[in-house]
Amino acid sequence: MAKSTEPNNPESPSQLARTPLYDLSLELKARMVPFSGWEMAVQYAGISSEHQAVRQQAGMFDISHMGKFGLRGKQIIEKFQPLVPSDLSRLQPGQAQYTVLLNAKGCILDDIIFYWQEPDAITSEERAVIIVNAATRLSDKAWITTHLELSELCFTDISEDKVLIAIQGPEAVNYLQSFVEDNLAPIKAFGHLETNLLGQPSFIARTGYTGEDGFEIMVDAEVGKELWQKLLAAGVVPCGLGARDTLRLEAAMALYGQDIDDNITPLEAGLGWVVHLDTKGYFIGREVLEQQKASGVSKRLVGLEMQGRHIARHGYPVIFEGETVGEVTSGTLSPTLNRAVGLAIVPAKLAKIGQQLEVEIRGKNYPASVVKKPFYRSQNRPS
C-alpha cells in the first residue's frame, strides 16, 4: 500500500505535497522524488543497505502520505461488509483484516487494512481505522461514503492529521518498546492497540509492507517527529521508497496501480484468501467472483524468476512460443536472494509452477520460469 493521488502536478516540485517528516528527511540528505503528488524520499544511504537493514535488524519508513480513515458509531462491521469480500465479522477488537474494495466487475479498486478497535471507553461507540493507499485516498473516500450506510455512523478522513511511521525488521519490537507504555511482545500479526508512546496517545499495529516483523505507528505530527529522531538516535536505519519496493516485491506483496488495479479480480491476483464466499452474504462484485470460482479464471498474477541477472521490469512483454501472452507488472534484482525476480500477469493455463516462459528486454527474449510466491519468507514474523 503506497501511492498517492493528490491533485498536484508531479513535474512541479513546488506543487507536491510534503509529509510532516519532510524536513527531517532533508536533514539526512535523502534523495527526494515526485511520487504521485508527493515529494518523498526514495533513498537515504542507498537502497541495498536500507533493504539489508530491514532484513537483518530494523529500518524505518515515513509513510505518512497514506490514507487514514476513522469510523465511529453503530453496526460498523455489518455496514462495511457489503464493500469487501472478506468476512469482517470474524474479527475481535484488536484484530485487523487485509482486504480489497471491489467494483461491480469484481475488480480491485484498492487494497486496504480494516482495523477493528475496542469500543470507546466512555460512549461505548464502535470504532474502526481503515488504512488505504495514498494514490486512491480520494477515490476510496468517495466510494466508501457513497456505498456505506452512514446512518448512525461517523466517517472521518484523518489523513492530514496524523503521521504514519513503519518500523520493520527482526529487531523492530526491541527498538520501539523503549518508547511505548504497553508490552508489544504479545501482539500477534495484524494485531493492534492504543497506548501511550513518548507519553502521548498512539495507535500501533503489527503490520507492514516488507515481509518482516514490524509495526506501523499512527500519532500526531509532533509526536511522530520526536519518535523519528529518537529511533534514528537509537540506530534504526531510515529507509526510502526504493527499499520499500524491493522488500515488498521479495515478499510478493502486490503494489496497487502496478500489480493489481481495477481490471483484475482478487482471484486472478492470487488473493483468494481474502474472499470468503462461504461465510458471508452479499458484497459488491460477489456474482463475478462466484462465477470465477466455479469456472476458473482466465489470467493469473504469477511469480517469475529470470535465468541469469536480466531484470524484468514493469511493462515488459511475457512471451510463450514466440507470442506475447502477458506482461511483467513488477521486477527487480533481489538484494536478499541475488536473483532477478518479478510478478507478471499471464494466461491461467501458463500459471503452473515450473512453466517456462520468456521476457522481452530491449528487443531480446530471455528465459524465465514461473515460481512459487513469495520469493522470500522471513523466519522472524509473528504468527
C-alpha positions as a printed Julia matrix, in Angstrom:
383×3 Matrix{Float64}:
   0.0     0.0     0.0
   1.82    3.07   -1.04
   0.7     5.54   -3.66
  -0.89    8.95   -3.75
  -3.41   10.68   -5.95
  -3.3    14.24   -4.69
  -4.36   16.63   -7.49
  -0.9    18.07   -7.98
   1.41   18.19  -10.98
   4.18   15.63  -10.3
   6.51   17.52  -12.65
   6.4    20.65  -10.49
   8.13   20.12   -7.12
   6.62   23.33   -5.71
   3.16   21.77   -6.1
   3.99   18.47   -4.41
   2.56   17.62   -1.01
   5.01   17.02    1.83
   4.66   14.95    4.98
   5.41   16.42    8.42
   8.68   14.45    8.39
   9.9    16.01    5.12
  12.44   18.36    6.74
  13.87   15.52    8.82
  14.47   13.55    5.63
  16.22   16.56    4.08
  18.49   16.79    7.11
  19.54   13.2     6.38
  20.3    14.16    2.76
  17.61   11.87    1.39
  17.12   11.86   -2.36
  13.61   13.2    -2.86
  11.46   12.32   -5.86
   7.96   13.13   -7.07
   5.68   10.27   -6.1
   2.07   10.55   -7.23
   1.65   14.08   -5.98
   4.04   13.86   -3.02
   7.72   14.69   -2.58
   9.06   11.55   -0.94
  12.41   10.06   -0.01
  13.37    7.31   -2.45
  16.6     6.56   -0.59
  18.9     7.8     2.17
  22.23    5.93    2.32
  21.29    3.6    -0.55
  18.58    1.11   -1.48
  20.69   -2.01   -0.94
  21.96   -1.04    2.53
  18.48    0.08    3.6
  16.98   -3.18    2.32
  19.52   -5.27    4.24
  18.99   -3.22    7.4
  15.31   -4.25    7.39
  16.09   -7.9     6.69
  18.82   -8.1     9.33
  17.99   -5.53   12.02
  15.47   -2.66   11.67
  14.61    0.15    9.31
  12.0     2.91    9.45
   9.85    4.47    6.74
   7.86    7.68    6.57
   4.52    6.5     5.15
   2.51    9.49    6.32
   1.25   10.04    2.77
  -1.08    7.04    3.04
  -4.82    7.47    3.52
  -6.2     7.13    7.04
  -9.93    6.92    7.78
 -11.84    6.57   11.02
 -15.3     5.11   11.65
 -17.4     5.52   14.79
 -20.98    4.58   15.58
 -23.24    1.55   15.45
 -23.07   -1.66   13.4
 -19.81   -0.71   11.67
 -18.92   -4.23   10.6
 -22.42   -5.07    9.41
 -22.5    -1.9     7.31
 -18.97   -2.31    5.91
 -19.42   -5.98    4.97
 -21.01   -5.27    1.54
 -17.94   -3.26    0.46
 -15.39   -6.09    0.8
 -15.26   -9.84    0.03
 -13.75  -10.68    3.43
 -15.87  -11.72    6.41
 -15.14   -8.97    8.92
 -17.5   -10.49   11.49
 -14.69  -12.91   12.42
 -12.64  -10.05   13.85
 -12.28   -9.43   17.55
 -11.35   -5.96   18.88
  -7.6    -5.56   18.44
  -7.53   -7.58   15.21
  -7.31   -6.47   11.58
  -8.05   -7.8     8.11
  -6.18   -7.14    4.89
  -8.84   -6.95    2.2
  -9.9    -5.2    -1.01
 -12.58   -2.79   -2.18
 -14.3    -4.17   -5.28
 -16.3    -2.65   -8.11
 -19.33   -4.3    -9.73
 -16.99   -6.25  -12.06
 -15.38   -7.88   -9.02
 -12.16   -5.98   -9.76
  -9.94   -4.28   -7.2
 -10.47   -0.58   -6.51
  -7.86   -0.67   -3.74
  -6.27   -2.96   -1.19
  -6.83   -1.8     2.37
  -6.44   -2.84    6.0
  -9.5    -2.73    8.25
  -8.57   -2.41   11.95
 -11.35   -3.31   14.39
 -10.89   -1.41   17.65
 -12.12   -1.67   21.2
 -15.35    0.31   21.76
 -14.99    3.85   23.08
 -14.49    3.58   26.85
 -16.83    6.49   27.56
 -19.55    6.37   24.9
 -19.35    2.62   24.06
 -19.37    3.56   20.35
 -17.91    1.01   17.97
 -14.7     2.13   16.25
 -12.54    1.16   13.29
  -9.49    2.52   11.45
  -9.05    1.96    7.72
  -5.68    2.47    6.02
  -5.78    2.88    2.25
  -3.27    3.57   -0.5
  -2.27    7.18   -0.9
  -2.92    7.09   -4.65
  -6.53    6.13   -4.11
  -7.38    8.06   -0.95
  -9.78   10.49   -2.58
 -11.48    7.9    -4.8
 -11.69    5.45   -1.87
 -13.24    8.14    0.29
 -15.85    8.89   -2.37
 -16.56    5.17   -2.95
 -16.89    4.32    0.74
 -19.09    7.28    1.64
 -21.3     6.61   -1.41
 -21.77    2.89   -0.76
 -21.61    2.76    3.05
 -24.83    3.03    5.01
 -23.87    6.1     7.04
 -26.9     6.33    9.31
 -25.62    6.26   12.9
 -22.05    6.29   11.6
 -19.4     9.0    11.61
 -16.77    8.74    8.84
 -13.67   10.92    9.19
 -10.64   11.42    6.96
  -7.69   11.84    9.34
  -5.05   11.53    6.61
  -3.65   15.04    7.08
  -3.88   14.97   10.87
  -1.62   12.02   11.6
   1.93   10.87   10.93
   2.41    7.22    9.99
   5.81    5.61   10.6
   6.66    1.98    9.82
   9.48    0.33   11.75
  10.29   -3.04   10.2
  12.77   -5.83   10.81
  13.62   -8.61   13.28
  14.75   -6.06   15.91
  11.83   -3.65   15.38
   9.99   -4.67   18.53
  13.08   -4.11   20.69
  13.77   -0.64   19.28
  10.16    0.5    19.59
   9.43   -0.99   23.01
  11.5     1.52   24.98
   9.21    4.36   23.84
   5.89    2.56   24.45
   3.95    2.14   27.69
   2.41   -1.29   26.96
   4.22   -4.54   26.25
   4.38   -5.08   22.48
   5.55   -8.71   22.57
   2.08  -10.31   22.96
   0.68   -8.53   19.89
   0.18  -11.02   17.07
   0.49  -10.32   13.36
  -2.28   -7.9    12.34
  -2.94   -7.17   15.99
  -3.05   -3.57   17.2
  -3.62   -1.43   20.26
  -3.93    2.1    21.52
  -1.27    3.02   24.04
   0.92    5.88   25.14
   4.08    6.44   23.1
   6.51    9.07   24.38
   3.74    9.9    26.85
   1.21   10.68   24.1
  -1.71    8.7    22.61
  -0.8     6.42   19.72
  -2.21    3.69   17.51
   0.26    0.83   16.95
  -0.34   -2.12   14.61
   1.82   -5.17   13.97
   1.53   -4.78   10.22
   3.84   -3.74    7.4
   4.77   -3.99    3.75
   8.2    -5.63    3.85
   7.66   -9.31    4.66
   9.37   -8.81    8.04
   8.07   -8.41   11.56
   7.38   -4.82   12.42
   4.92   -2.12   13.38
   3.07    0.81   11.86
   2.6     3.71   14.26
   0.0     6.45   13.85
   0.47    9.56   16.0
   0.12   13.33   15.93
   2.71   15.16   13.84
   4.89   16.47   16.67
   4.98   13.06   18.36
   5.92   11.49   15.03
   8.83   13.88   14.58
  10.12   13.11   18.07
   9.75    9.35   17.53
  11.63    9.52   14.2
  14.53   11.36   15.84
  14.67    9.01   18.81
  14.6     5.91   16.62
  17.34    7.41   14.48
  19.45    8.13   17.58
  18.89    4.53   18.75
  20.34    3.18   15.5
  17.27    2.44   13.35
  18.12    2.95    9.67
  15.95    5.44    7.73
  14.64    3.84    4.54
  13.02    5.23    1.41
  10.53    4.09   -1.18
  13.22    2.27   -3.16
  13.94   -0.24   -0.4
  10.25   -0.49    0.41
   9.66   -1.6    -3.17
  12.4    -4.26   -3.25
  11.35   -5.56    0.17
   7.66   -5.87   -0.7
   8.49   -7.49   -4.05
  10.66  -10.17   -2.42
   7.65  -10.91   -0.21
   5.41  -10.91   -3.35
   3.19   -8.19   -1.92
   1.22   -6.51   -4.69
   1.5    -2.79   -5.4
  -1.79   -1.14   -6.26
  -1.75    0.57   -9.63
   1.03   -1.7   -10.84
   0.4    -5.36   -9.95
  -3.29   -5.0    -9.12
  -5.87   -2.48  -10.29
  -9.5    -2.14  -11.31
  -9.02   -4.61  -14.17
  -8.12   -7.64  -12.07
 -10.13   -9.6    -9.51
  -8.71  -10.91   -6.22
  -8.98  -14.47   -7.53
  -6.9   -13.56  -10.59
  -4.43  -11.69   -8.39
  -3.75  -14.64   -6.1
  -5.69  -13.03   -3.27
  -8.32  -15.75   -3.0
  -7.6   -15.99    0.73
  -9.36  -12.64    1.29
 -12.53  -13.87   -0.48
 -14.89  -15.6     1.98
 -17.77  -16.72   -0.22
 -18.87  -19.44    2.2
 -19.21  -17.36    5.35
 -20.74  -14.06    4.29
 -23.64  -12.8     2.23
 -23.89  -10.1    -0.38
 -20.95   -7.89   -1.29
 -20.23   -5.76   -4.34
 -18.81   -7.98   -7.09
 -19.84  -11.27   -5.46
 -21.59  -12.66   -8.55
 -18.46  -12.27  -10.67
 -16.26  -13.99   -8.08
 -18.78  -16.82   -7.71
 -18.62  -17.37  -11.47
 -14.82  -17.32  -11.45
 -14.72  -19.71   -8.51
 -16.97  -22.12  -10.38
 -15.46  -21.92  -13.87
 -11.9   -20.76  -13.16
 -10.06  -17.59  -14.08
  -8.58  -16.74  -17.45
  -5.45  -15.0   -16.15
  -3.28  -15.02  -13.04
  -0.65  -12.9   -11.35
   2.37  -15.18  -11.01
   5.9   -15.07   -9.67
   8.71  -15.11  -12.23
  12.37  -15.89  -11.79
  14.73  -14.92  -14.58
  17.55  -17.19  -15.64
  20.6   -15.01  -15.2
  20.64  -11.42  -13.97
  18.49   -9.77  -16.64
  15.81   -7.78  -14.81
  12.2    -8.0   -15.97
  10.76   -4.5   -15.47
   7.18   -3.26  -15.3
   5.54   -3.35  -18.72
   7.93   -5.8   -20.37
   6.16   -8.39  -22.6
   5.96  -12.03  -21.49
   6.49  -14.43  -24.41
   5.42  -18.06  -24.95
   6.2   -19.93  -28.16
   7.04  -16.69  -29.91
   3.8   -14.91  -28.99
   3.2   -12.15  -26.44
   0.91  -13.68  -23.8
   1.26  -11.38  -20.82
   3.1    -8.54  -19.14
   5.52   -8.04  -16.28
   3.98   -5.9   -13.54
   6.99   -5.6   -11.17
  10.6    -6.73  -11.27
  13.92   -6.28   -9.5
  17.23   -7.9    -8.7
  16.51   -9.28   -5.24
  19.11   -7.93   -2.78
  18.42  -10.82   -0.39
  18.4   -13.67   -2.9
  20.71  -12.13   -5.53
  18.32  -13.31   -8.23
  16.17  -11.4   -10.71
  12.52  -11.88   -9.75
   9.24  -10.32  -10.71
   5.47  -10.54  -10.93
   3.58  -10.91  -14.18
   0.06  -11.44  -15.47
  -0.18  -14.47  -17.76
  -2.94  -16.78  -19.05
  -4.11  -19.18  -16.35
  -3.01  -22.18  -18.45
   0.59  -20.91  -18.21
   0.49  -20.14  -14.48
   1.68  -23.52  -13.18
   4.91  -23.7   -11.18
   7.84  -24.55  -13.4
   6.27  -23.21  -16.6
   8.98  -21.94  -18.94
   8.4   -18.51  -20.47
  10.44  -15.66  -21.89
  10.56  -11.95  -21.17
  11.37   -9.43  -23.89
  14.01   -6.99  -22.65
  15.13   -4.26  -25.07
  14.25   -6.3   -28.14
  15.72   -9.64  -27.0
  13.99  -12.56  -25.29
  15.39  -14.03  -22.08
  14.23  -17.22  -20.32
  12.12  -17.11  -17.17
  10.29  -19.65  -15.01
   7.03  -19.41  -13.07
   7.94  -19.95   -9.4
   6.11  -20.19   -6.1
   5.38  -16.95   -4.23
   6.68  -15.39   -2.08
  10.28  -15.33   -3.27
  11.44  -14.69    0.29
   9.78  -15.72    3.56
  11.05  -14.33    6.84
  11.61  -16.65    9.77
  11.09  -13.77   12.2
   7.44  -12.88   11.6
   4.97  -13.48   14.45
   2.07  -15.86   13.91
